[in-house]
Amino acid sequence: MIPKHELLTKEESAQVLARFNSSPSQFPYIQSTDSIAKEIGAKPGDFVRITRSSETAGTSTYYRYVVEG
């Protein structure tokens, strides 16, 4: 099963960076050639939110920074 992937807007991306007080290079990467990245139209420089089901937490949210692939 593939977890839910969502492309963030520039405003949402800025909020994520501010919330975690970090730069894009500090986030895990996802390549723009990844099949999911292609499907949602992610381009290098974008952020992707991944929401996964978790038995202990209910849901978990992860962020990935899109790089050239």
Secondary structure as UniProt FT lines:
FT   STRAND          4..7
FT   HELIX           10..19
FT   TURN            20..21
FT   HELIX           24..26
FT   STRAND          29..31
FT   TURN            32..33
FT   HELIX           35..40
FT   TURN            44..45
FT   STRAND          47..54
FT   TURN            55..57
FT   STRAND          58..67
//
